[in-house]
Amino acid sequence: MASRERSTGDMNVTDSAAATQAVGQLEALAADLSARGLATTIVTGRSHPCVNVVNKSASQMHEDVYAAPAGAGSWWFWWSWADRIAPVGDMDAAALKIAYVLMPDGC
């Protein structure tokens, strides 16, 4: 079966490579969030890979953040309720929004 090429903003990938590229973006996001004091775990094996993010001081404050296509060739980070967070190329904006939601007193 032939792979289909598609443009994903900063990520030009084939279908077979999309998950690998998304995991790389999630790993970078996880590192940024860890530096902000949040616990992170990369989760694969789902339709879209995600990073599980947990407030270390209040474990009930947690969220799965996904990297997935957003249409028109762009890839975004997404909340679990399917709202966009930020484009994958804007790591700082994504990390800031996630930290604000999960650590409102820490931002």
ChimeraX attribute file (.defattr): number of C-alpha atoms within 10 A of each C-alpha:
attribute: neighborCount
match mode: 1-to-1
recipient: residues
	/A:1	3
	/A:2	7
	/A:3	10
	/A:4	9
	/A:5	13
	/A:6	14
	/A:7	15
	/A:8	20
	/A:9	18
	/A:10	12
	/A:11	17
	/A:12	15
	/A:13	19
	/A:14	16
	/A:15	13
	/A:16	12
	/A:17	12
	/A:18	20
	/A:19	20
	/A:20	14
	/A:21	16
	/A:22	24
	/A:23	20
	/A:24	14
	/A:25	21
	/A:26	26
	/A:27	17
	/A:28	15
	/A:29	23
	/A:30	24
	/A:31	14
	/A:32	19
	/A:33	22
	/A:34	18
	/A:35	11
	/A:36	15
	/A:37	15
	/A:38	22
	/A:39	19
	/A:40	23
	/A:41	15
	/A:42	18
	/A:43	16
	/A:44	13
	/A:45	8
	/A:46	8
	/A:47	9
	/A:48	16
	/A:49	20
	/A:50	28
	/A:51	22
	/A:52	18
	/A:53	23
	/A:54	23
	/A:55	19
	/A:56	15
	/A:57	11
	/A:58	10
	/A:59	12
	/A:60	10
	/A:61	13
	/A:62	19
	/A:63	19
	/A:64	18
	/A:65	27
	/A:66	26
	/A:67	27
	/A:68	22
	/A:69	20
	/A:70	15
	/A:71	11
	/A:72	9
	/A:73	13
	/A:74	18
	/A:75	22
	/A:76	24
	/A:77	28
	/A:78	22
	/A:79	17
	/A:80	12
	/A:81	9
	/A:82	10
	/A:83	10
	/A:84	18
	/A:85	20
	/A:86	20
	/A:87	20
	/A:88	26
	/A:89	16
	/A:90	13
	/A:91	18
	/A:92	14
	/A:93	14
	/A:94	23
	/A:95	22
	/A:96	16
	/A:97	15
	/A:98	21
	/A:99	23
	/A:100	13
	/A:101	15
	/A:102	21
	/A:103	21
	/A:104	10
	/A:105	8
	/A:106	10
	/A:107	11
